[in-house]
Amino acid sequence: MSTQSCKAGLPKLSVASDKEGFALKQNEQSGAVKWLLIAFSAVFLAVMLVLPLVYVLITAFREGIQPYLEAVTDKYALKSIQLTLEATVIAVIVNTVFGLFASWSITKFQFRGKKIISTLIDLPLTVSPIIAGLIYVLTFGRQSFLYPYLKSAHISIIYAVPGIVLATIFVTFPFISREIIPVLTAAGKDEEEAAALMGAGGWTIFRRVTFPHIKWALLYGIVLCTARAMGEFGAVSVLSGHLRGKTNTMPLYIELLYQGYDFTGAFAVSSILVVMAIIILVLRSVLEYRGRKNEE
């Protein structure tokens, strides 16, 4: 009897061992696939991102520190940096106000045309920046019916700083609102309604109830908006007229230097954008971490 029972148990042991072997093979295969994907991603990022950034920095300092300093302290370079920062600051301020108002209206109120407004907010993400620049040229250029009124008021938009600012605002205004809307939608209206029933005013409700929910999303949207504004090229290129020292932002000035075969100057100014991009990337990572920690 004991011999028969042992023989009867052999198939069960064989099946169990087969399952263990299959699981071991699956783990080995999944481990190989994991490391293959990691290696592919690392090589791709190194070739497409890290290598170009390193090349920019190496080329910028190739002729020494003195030519680099001369390139980045040139009066036209400083003008381009100043204009880029001005357009970025104005765009961030305008889009922050717009993002808060648009997010509040879309998530807290019911009205006709709500979906249309939500769709229009995404328009700059689907329209080419060059097309956006042409739209402003057609709206405020010489062929526009607005041009005589603008001229009589001595207001210049096309080939002037206001056009640069408008183009920058246009291409960046979805970023902040699109970060805030999902947060406000998830939060709902219960806390605001409860605060209103307890006699709190609108500003108090926003400051004490709503803002704590959206502060990390707002800061994250501001970072994204800043990064997009500093690097904008297409729409600004159409509206700027490429006036050296007047309407050239940093990307436009870099193109001008590169086309003039001033590679040291072009890469020197590019290195400033690289440093700004790294700073923004660090801020983005910090805000993501703080946001996740706050949710926990």
Order of alpha helices (4+ residues) and beta strands (2+ residues): alpha-alpha-alpha-alpha-alpha-alpha-alpha-alpha-alpha-alpha-alpha-alpha-alpha-alpha-alpha-alpha
